[in-house]
Amino acid sequence: MAQPKRKQSKQRSRKRRGSVKFELPQLAKDPQDGTLHRPHRVNGSNGTYRGRQVLDVEV
């Protein structure tokens, strides 16, 4: 297996690792009741998707 010619500096390693970080999921606001949900997915609170009722949700 290949070996590195030179030692990689701490700064270079930290720059690489610093680019990988946790990001919060994007949320869409439901126009009917204003709840937040993941975009392009069924809203779990009222069971709608793109303005249509697709799930029966007990309220």
PyMOL Python script that loads the backbone (N, CA, C, O; Angstrom):
from pymol import cmd

cmd.read_pdbstr("""\
ATOM      1  N   MET A   1       0.831  -1.180   0.000  1.00  0.00           N
ATOM      2  CA  MET A   1       0.000   0.000   0.000  1.00  0.00           C
ATOM      3  C   MET A   1       0.878   1.247   0.000  1.00  0.00           C
ATOM      4  O   MET A   1       1.959   1.241   0.588  1.00  0.00           O
ATOM      5  N   ALA A   2       0.436   2.286  -0.635  1.00  0.00           N
ATOM      6  CA  ALA A   2       1.236   3.500  -0.752  1.00  0.00           C
ATOM      7  C   ALA A   2       1.356   4.217   0.587  1.00  0.00           C
ATOM      8  O   ALA A   2       0.429   4.200   1.397  1.00  0.00           O
ATOM      9  N   GLN A   3       2.488   4.839   0.807  1.00  0.00           N
ATOM     10  CA  GLN A   3       2.736   5.601   2.031  1.00  0.00           C
ATOM     11  C   GLN A   3       2.913   7.071   1.673  1.00  0.00           C
ATOM     12  O   GLN A   3       3.462   7.389   0.618  1.00  0.00           O
ATOM     13  N   PRO A   4       2.449   7.978   2.547  1.00  0.00           N
ATOM     14  CA  PRO A   4       2.624   9.400   2.253  1.00  0.00           C
ATOM     15  C   PRO A   4       4.097   9.808   2.327  1.00  0.00           C
ATOM     16  O   PRO A   4       4.849   9.309   3.164  1.00  0.00           O
ATOM     17  N   LYS A   5       4.493  10.721   1.442  1.00  0.00           N
ATOM     18  CA  LYS A   5       5.888  11.180   1.434  1.00  0.00           C
ATOM     19  C   LYS A   5       6.159  12.105   2.614  1.00  0.00           C
ATOM     20  O   LYS A   5       7.239  12.070   3.203  1.00  0.00           O
ATOM     21  N   ARG A   6       5.166  12.941   2.959  1.00  0.00           N
ATOM     22  CA  ARG A   6       5.353  13.913   4.033  1.00  0.00           C
ATOM     23  C   ARG A   6       4.215  13.833   5.035  1.00  0.00           C
ATOM     24  O   ARG A   6       3.120  13.367   4.721  1.00  0.00           O
ATOM     25  N   LYS A   7       4.492  14.294   6.237  1.00  0.00           N
ATOM     26  CA  LYS A   7       3.468  14.332   7.282  1.00  0.00           C
ATOM     27  C   LYS A   7       2.434  15.402   6.934  1.00  0.00           C
ATOM     28  O   LYS A   7       2.783  16.512   6.533  1.00  0.00           O
ATOM     29  N   GLN A   8       1.174  15.054   7.092  1.00  0.00           N
ATOM     30  CA  GLN A   8       0.113  16.025   6.830  1.00  0.00           C
ATOM     31  C   GLN A   8      -0.032  16.920   8.058  1.00  0.00           C
ATOM     32  O   GLN A   8      -0.112  16.434   9.186  1.00  0.00           O
ATOM     33  N   SER A   9      -0.066  18.233   7.826  1.00  0.00           N
ATOM     34  CA  SER A   9      -0.097  19.173   8.946  1.00  0.00           C
ATOM     35  C   SER A   9      -1.443  19.128   9.669  1.00  0.00           C
ATOM     36  O   SER A   9      -2.452  18.703   9.106  1.00  0.00           O
ATOM     37  N   LYS A  10      -1.439  19.577  10.930  1.00  0.00           N
ATOM     38  CA  LYS A  10      -2.669  19.630  11.721  1.00  0.00           C
ATOM     39  C   LYS A  10      -3.679  20.572  11.079  1.00  0.00           C
ATOM     40  O   LYS A  10      -4.877  20.292  11.067  1.00  0.00           O
ATOM     41  N   GLN A  11      -3.192  21.685  10.547  1.00  0.00           N
ATOM     42  CA  GLN A  11      -4.078  22.666   9.925  1.00  0.00           C
ATOM     43  C   GLN A  11      -4.788  22.067   8.703  1.00  0.00           C
ATOM     44  O   GLN A  11      -5.984  22.286   8.506  1.00  0.00           O
ATOM     45  N   ARG A  12      -4.065  21.332   7.909  1.00  0.00           N
ATOM     46  CA  ARG A  12      -4.646  20.726   6.708  1.00  0.00           C
ATOM     47  C   ARG A  12      -5.697  19.680   7.076  1.00  0.00           C
ATOM     48  O   ARG A  12      -6.752  19.606   6.447  1.00  0.00           O
ATOM     49  N   SER A  13      -5.402  18.866   8.106  1.00  0.00           N
ATOM     50  CA  SER A  13      -6.361  17.862   8.554  1.00  0.00           C
ATOM     51  C   SER A  13      -7.617  18.511   9.111  1.00  0.00           C
ATOM     52  O   SER A  13      -8.728  18.065   8.825  1.00  0.00           O
ATOM     53  N   ARG A  14      -7.448  19.552   9.897  1.00  0.00           N
ATOM     54  CA  ARG A  14      -8.594  20.223  10.518  1.00  0.00           C
ATOM     55  C   ARG A  14      -9.448  20.945   9.486  1.00  0.00           C
ATOM     56  O   ARG A  14     -10.667  21.024   9.638  1.00  0.00           O
ATOM     57  N   LYS A  15      -8.826  21.467   8.445  1.00  0.00           N
ATOM     58  CA  LYS A  15      -9.597  22.111   7.368  1.00  0.00           C
ATOM     59  C   LYS A  15     -10.500  21.099   6.684  1.00  0.00           C
ATOM     60  O   LYS A  15     -11.660  21.385   6.388  1.00  0.00           O
ATOM     61  N   ARG A  16      -9.954  19.910   6.436  1.00  0.00           N
ATOM     62  CA  ARG A  16     -10.724  18.863   5.777  1.00  0.00           C
ATOM     63  C   ARG A  16     -11.880  18.406   6.664  1.00  0.00           C
ATOM     64  O   ARG A  16     -13.006  18.263   6.189  1.00  0.00           O
ATOM     65  N   ARG A  17     -11.608  18.179   7.939  1.00  0.00           N
ATOM     66  CA  ARG A  17     -12.642  17.706   8.853  1.00  0.00           C
ATOM     67  C   ARG A  17     -13.667  18.782   9.164  1.00  0.00           C
ATOM     68  O   ARG A  17     -14.816  18.468   9.473  1.00  0.00           O
ATOM     69  N   GLY A  18     -13.276  20.030   9.088  1.00  0.00           N
ATOM     70  CA  GLY A  18     -14.181  21.130   9.409  1.00  0.00           C
ATOM     71  C   GLY A  18     -15.288  21.311   8.392  1.00  0.00           C
ATOM     72  O   GLY A  18     -16.317  21.911   8.700  1.00  0.00           O
ATOM     73  N   SER A  19     -15.096  20.802   7.183  1.00  0.00           N
ATOM     74  CA  SER A  19     -16.116  20.968   6.158  1.00  0.00           C
ATOM     75  C   SER A  19     -17.279  20.001   6.346  1.00  0.00           C
ATOM     76  O   SER A  19     -18.363  20.226   5.808  1.00  0.00           O
ATOM     77  N   VAL A  20     -17.065  18.919   7.109  1.00  0.00           N
ATOM     78  CA  VAL A  20     -18.106  17.935   7.360  1.00  0.00           C
ATOM     79  C   VAL A  20     -18.748  18.274   8.700  1.00  0.00           C
ATOM     80  O   VAL A  20     -18.145  18.057   9.751  1.00  0.00           O
ATOM     81  N   LYS A  21     -19.967  18.805   8.666  1.00  0.00           N
ATOM     82  CA  LYS A  21     -20.611  19.181   9.913  1.00  0.00           C
ATOM     83  C   LYS A  21     -22.096  18.873   9.845  1.00  0.00           C
ATOM     84  O   LYS A  21     -22.646  18.659   8.765  1.00  0.00           O
ATOM     85  N   PHE A  22     -22.727  18.853  10.981  1.00  0.00           N
ATOM     86  CA  PHE A  22     -24.141  18.547  11.085  1.00  0.00           C
ATOM     87  C   PHE A  22     -24.964  19.721  10.580  1.00  0.00           C
ATOM     88  O   PHE A  22     -24.693  20.869  10.932  1.00  0.00           O
ATOM     89  N   GLU A  23     -25.967  19.440   9.757  1.00  0.00           N
ATOM     90  CA  GLU A  23     -26.872  20.478   9.270  1.00  0.00           C
ATOM     91  C   GLU A  23     -28.294  20.115   9.659  1.00  0.00           C
ATOM     92  O   GLU A  23     -28.689  18.953   9.567  1.00  0.00           O
ATOM     93  N   LEU A  24     -29.059  21.099  10.092  1.00  0.00           N
ATOM     94  CA  LEU A  24     -30.451  20.870  10.446  1.00  0.00           C
ATOM     95  C   LEU A  24     -31.264  20.576   9.191  1.00  0.00           C
ATOM     96  O   LEU A  24     -30.978  21.138   8.134  1.00  0.00           O
ATOM     97  N   PRO A  25     -32.267  19.712   9.281  1.00  0.00           N
ATOM     98  CA  PRO A  25     -33.089  19.432   8.100  1.00  0.00           C
ATOM     99  C   PRO A  25     -33.928  20.646   7.717  1.00  0.00           C
ATOM    100  O   PRO A  25     -34.378  21.399   8.580  1.00  0.00           O
ATOM    101  N   GLN A  26     -34.132  20.826   6.429  1.00  0.00           N
ATOM    102  CA  GLN A  26     -34.964  21.918   5.945  1.00  0.00           C
ATOM    103  C   GLN A  26     -36.421  21.586   6.224  1.00  0.00           C
ATOM    104  O   GLN A  26     -36.830  20.435   6.072  1.00  0.00           O
ATOM    105  N   LEU A  27     -37.201  22.565   6.626  1.00  0.00           N
ATOM    106  CA  LEU A  27     -38.598  22.343   6.947  1.00  0.00           C
ATOM    107  C   LEU A  27     -39.476  23.234   6.086  1.00  0.00           C
ATOM    108  O   LEU A  27     -39.118  24.371   5.778  1.00  0.00           O
ATOM    109  N   ALA A  28     -40.627  22.706   5.705  1.00  0.00           N
ATOM    110  CA  ALA A  28     -41.608  23.462   4.933  1.00  0.00           C
ATOM    111  C   ALA A  28     -42.804  23.759   5.823  1.00  0.00           C
ATOM    112  O   ALA A  28     -43.151  22.956   6.689  1.00  0.00           O
ATOM    113  N   LYS A  29     -43.431  24.904   5.615  1.00  0.00           N
ATOM    114  CA  LYS A  29     -44.589  25.292   6.415  1.00  0.00           C
ATOM    115  C   LYS A  29     -45.857  24.887   5.672  1.00  0.00           C
ATOM    116  O   LYS A  29     -46.024  25.204   4.495  1.00  0.00           O
ATOM    117  N   ASP A  30     -46.744  24.188   6.367  1.00  0.00           N
ATOM    118  CA  ASP A  30     -48.009  23.755   5.772  1.00  0.00           C
ATOM    119  C   ASP A  30     -48.941  24.958   5.644  1.00  0.00           C
ATOM    120  O   ASP A  30     -49.159  25.662   6.630  1.00  0.00           O
ATOM    121  N   PRO A  31     -49.500  25.217   4.453  1.00  0.00           N
ATOM    122  CA  PRO A  31     -50.371  26.385   4.290  1.00  0.00           C
ATOM    123  C   PRO A  31     -51.712  26.249   5.012  1.00  0.00           C
ATOM    124  O   PRO A  31     -52.356  27.257   5.302  1.00  0.00           O
ATOM    125  N   GLN A  32     -52.141  25.022   5.305  1.00  0.00           N
ATOM    126  CA  GLN A  32     -53.440  24.839   5.945  1.00  0.00           C
ATOM    127  C   GLN A  32     -53.404  25.149   7.441  1.00  0.00           C
ATOM    128  O   GLN A  32     -54.187  25.964   7.929  1.00  0.00           O
ATOM    129  N   ASP A  33     -52.494  24.499   8.163  1.00  0.00           N
ATOM    130  CA  ASP A  33     -52.467  24.703   9.614  1.00  0.00           C
ATOM    131  C   ASP A  33     -51.163  25.306  10.123  1.00  0.00           C
ATOM    132  O   ASP A  33     -51.042  25.564  11.321  1.00  0.00           O
ATOM    133  N   GLY A  34     -50.188  25.539   9.256  1.00  0.00           N
ATOM    134  CA  GLY A  34     -48.959  26.223   9.654  1.00  0.00           C
ATOM    135  C   GLY A  34     -47.932  25.358  10.348  1.00  0.00           C
ATOM    136  O   GLY A  34     -46.932  25.878  10.842  1.00  0.00           O
ATOM    137  N   THR A  35     -48.148  24.038  10.403  1.00  0.00           N
ATOM    138  CA  THR A  35     -47.157  23.168  11.037  1.00  0.00           C
ATOM    139  C   THR A  35     -45.952  22.995  10.122  1.00  0.00           C
ATOM    140  O   THR A  35     -46.049  23.154   8.905  1.00  0.00           O
ATOM    141  N   LEU A  36     -44.822  22.668  10.726  1.00  0.00           N
ATOM    142  CA  LEU A  36     -43.597  22.444   9.961  1.00  0.00           C
ATOM    143  C   LEU A  36     -43.421  20.954   9.698  1.00  0.00           C
ATOM    144  O   LEU A  36     -43.662  20.130  10.580  1.00  0.00           O
ATOM    145  N   HIS A  37     -42.998  20.610   8.478  1.00  0.00           N
ATOM    146  CA  HIS A  37     -42.757  19.220   8.107  1.00  0.00           C
ATOM    147  C   HIS A  37     -41.667  19.178   7.063  1.00  0.00           C
ATOM    148  O   HIS A  37     -41.336  20.200   6.462  1.00  0.00           O
ATOM    149  N   ARG A  38     -41.095  17.981   6.839  1.00  0.00           N
ATOM    150  CA  ARG A  38     -40.057  17.822   5.827  1.00  0.00           C
ATOM    151  C   ARG A  38     -40.666  18.017   4.441  1.00  0.00           C
ATOM    152  O   ARG A  38     -41.762  17.518   4.184  1.00  0.00           O
ATOM    153  N   PRO A  39     -39.986  18.727   3.544  1.00  0.00           N
ATOM    154  CA  PRO A  39     -40.545  18.948   2.212  1.00  0.00           C
ATOM    155  C   PRO A  39     -40.607  17.646   1.402  1.00  0.00           C
ATOM    156  O   PRO A  39     -39.789  16.748   1.603  1.00  0.00           O
ATOM    157  N   HIS A  40     -41.563  17.548   0.503  1.00  0.00           N
ATOM    158  CA  HIS A  40     -41.783  16.410  -0.392  1.00  0.00           C
ATOM    159  C   HIS A  40     -42.149  15.149   0.381  1.00  0.00           C
ATOM    160  O   HIS A  40     -41.891  14.038  -0.082  1.00  0.00           O
ATOM    161  N   ARG A  41     -42.750  15.315   1.558  1.00  0.00           N
ATOM    162  CA  ARG A  41     -43.198  14.188   2.361  1.00  0.00           C
ATOM    163  C   ARG A  41     -44.569  14.498   2.925  1.00  0.00           C
ATOM    164  O   ARG A  41     -44.973  15.659   2.993  1.00  0.00           O
ATOM    165  N   VAL A  42     -45.279  13.468   3.327  1.00  0.00           N
ATOM    166  CA  VAL A  42     -46.615  13.645   3.900  1.00  0.00           C
ATOM    167  C   VAL A  42     -46.483  14.319   5.256  1.00  0.00           C
ATOM    168  O   VAL A  42     -45.621  13.967   6.061  1.00  0.00           O
ATOM    169  N   ASN A  43     -47.354  15.297   5.494  1.00  0.00           N
ATOM    170  CA  ASN A  43     -47.383  15.967   6.791  1.00  0.00           C
ATOM    171  C   ASN A  43     -48.020  15.019   7.801  1.00  0.00           C
ATOM    172  O   ASN A  43     -49.169  14.612   7.631  1.00  0.00           O
ATOM    173  N   GLY A  44     -47.287  14.669   8.842  1.00  0.00           N
ATOM    174  CA  GLY A  44     -47.767  13.701   9.821  1.00  0.00           C
ATOM    175  C   GLY A  44     -48.867  14.222  10.717  1.00  0.00           C
ATOM    176  O   GLY A  44     -49.640  13.431  11.257  1.00  0.00           O
ATOM    177  N   SER A  45     -48.962  15.540  10.893  1.00  0.00           N
ATOM    178  CA  SER A  45     -49.962  16.075  11.816  1.00  0.00           C
ATOM    179  C   SER A  45     -51.368  16.061  11.231  1.00  0.00           C
ATOM    180  O   SER A  45     -52.337  15.837  11.957  1.00  0.00           O
ATOM    181  N   ASN A  46     -51.492  16.302   9.910  1.00  0.00           N
ATOM    182  CA  ASN A  46     -52.837  16.298   9.318  1.00  0.00           C
ATOM    183  C   ASN A  46     -52.990  15.326   8.145  1.00  0.00           C
ATOM    184  O   ASN A  46     -54.097  15.176   7.628  1.00  0.00           O
ATOM    185  N   GLY A  47     -51.923  14.667   7.713  1.00  0.00           N
ATOM    186  CA  GLY A  47     -52.008  13.650   6.670  1.00  0.00           C
ATOM    187  C   GLY A  47     -52.181  14.173   5.264  1.00  0.00           C
ATOM    188  O   GLY A  47     -52.711  13.463   4.410  1.00  0.00           O
ATOM    189  N   THR A  48     -51.746  15.402   4.992  1.00  0.00           N
ATOM    190  CA  THR A  48     -51.882  15.959   3.647  1.00  0.00           C
ATOM    191  C   THR A  48     -50.543  15.959   2.924  1.00  0.00           C
ATOM    192  O   THR A  48     -49.479  16.006   3.541  1.00  0.00           O
ATOM    193  N   TYR A  49     -50.627  15.905   1.591  1.00  0.00           N
ATOM    194  CA  TYR A  49     -49.457  16.032   0.736  1.00  0.00           C
ATOM    195  C   TYR A  49     -49.874  16.839  -0.481  1.00  0.00           C
ATOM    196  O   TYR A  49     -50.786  16.445  -1.207  1.00  0.00           O
ATOM    197  N   ARG A  50     -49.214  17.962  -0.707  1.00  0.00           N
ATOM    198  CA  ARG A  50     -49.502  18.862  -1.833  1.00  0.00           C
ATOM    199  C   ARG A  50     -50.983  19.265  -1.870  1.00  0.00           C
ATOM    200  O   ARG A  50     -51.589  19.329  -2.939  1.00  0.00           O
ATOM    201  N   GLY A  51     -51.551  19.532  -0.700  1.00  0.00           N
ATOM    202  CA  GLY A  51     -52.921  20.011  -0.629  1.00  0.00           C
ATOM    203  C   GLY A  51     -53.987  18.940  -0.673  1.00  0.00           C
ATOM    204  O   GLY A  51     -55.173  19.254  -0.575  1.00  0.00           O
ATOM    205  N   ARG A  52     -53.597  17.668  -0.819  1.00  0.00           N
ATOM    206  CA  ARG A  52     -54.579  16.580  -0.883  1.00  0.00           C
ATOM    207  C   ARG A  52     -54.477  15.723   0.373  1.00  0.00           C
ATOM    208  O   ARG A  52     -53.389  15.541   0.919  1.00  0.00           O
ATOM    209  N   GLN A  53     -55.595  15.203   0.824  1.00  0.00           N
ATOM    210  CA  GLN A  53     -55.629  14.307   1.979  1.00  0.00           C
ATOM    211  C   GLN A  53     -55.222  12.906   1.517  1.00  0.00           C
ATOM    212  O   GLN A  53     -55.906  12.303   0.689  1.00  0.00           O
ATOM    213  N   VAL A  54     -54.107  12.385   2.052  1.00  0.00           N
ATOM    214  CA  VAL A  54     -53.619  11.070   1.626  1.00  0.00           C
ATOM    215  C   VAL A  54     -53.612  10.067   2.773  1.00  0.00           C
ATOM    216  O   VAL A  54     -53.574   8.861   2.526  1.00  0.00           O
ATOM    217  N   LEU A  55     -53.647  10.532   4.019  1.00  0.00           N
ATOM    218  CA  LEU A  55     -53.659   9.647   5.182  1.00  0.00           C
ATOM    219  C   LEU A  55     -54.810  10.019   6.097  1.00  0.00           C
ATOM    220  O   LEU A  55     -55.140  11.196   6.243  1.00  0.00           O
ATOM    221  N   ASP A  56     -55.420   9.018   6.712  1.00  0.00           N
ATOM    222  CA  ASP A  56     -56.432   9.281   7.733  1.00  0.00           C
ATOM    223  C   ASP A  56     -55.724   9.406   9.072  1.00  0.00           C
ATOM    224  O   ASP A  56     -55.161   8.435   9.577  1.00  0.00           O
ATOM    225  N   VAL A  57     -55.753  10.604   9.646  1.00  0.00           N
ATOM    226  CA  VAL A  57     -55.062  10.870  10.906  1.00  0.00           C
ATOM    227  C   VAL A  57     -56.120  11.132  11.967  1.00  0.00           C
ATOM    228  O   VAL A  57     -56.998  11.977  11.789  1.00  0.00           O
ATOM    229  N   GLU A  58     -56.027  10.395  13.080  1.00  0.00           N
ATOM    230  CA  GLU A  58     -56.947  10.616  14.201  1.00  0.00           C
ATOM    231  C   GLU A  58     -56.496  11.852  14.955  1.00  0.00           C
ATOM    232  O   GLU A  58     -55.350  11.933  15.395  1.00  0.00           O
ATOM    233  N   VAL A  59     -57.391  12.809  15.103  1.00  0.00           N
ATOM    234  CA  VAL A  59     -57.050  14.066  15.782  1.00  0.00           C
ATOM    235  C   VAL A  59     -57.563  14.043  17.204  1.00  0.00           C
ATOM    236  O   VAL A  59     -57.377  15.010  17.943  1.00  0.00           O
TER     237      VAL A  59
END
""", "prot")
cmd.dss("prot")
cmd.show_as("cartoon", "prot")
cmd.util.cbc("prot")
cmd.orient("prot")
